[in-house]
Amino acid sequence: MKPATRHLTHCRRCQAPIVWCLTTANGRRQPVDFEPTEEGNVAVMQGADGVLYVRTVTAARPDIKPGEWRAMPHHATCPSPPPPRLSGGGGQRQVSGVRPVPWQR
């Protein structure tokens, strides 16, 4: 099965055809390649509300249900991925001030 062309859009970086889906785990938007593939690690389905939903194919849930199709997340296939975010993980953190007294309970 293939997504409807009304869901089709293009990646801003590489112009590849993609669809935007909502993850079933937390409702975040995720770009997925438009073309279904057997090597894909996500299952996409269209909900009753017309929105595309995506879930990860895992060892616990490897089966593809009727109405779903396998696809690949576009982040894994994009030849021009976005630059990494600077989200305070491992770099130097800039100190903006000093707490005058220790925390007390």
Buried (B, 14 or more C-beta within 10 A) or exposed (E): EEBEEEBEEEBEEEEBBBBBBBBEEEEEEBBBBBBBEEEBEBBBBBEEEEEBBBBEBEEEEEEBEEEBBBBBBBEEBBEEEEEEEEEEEEEEEEEEEEEEEEEEE
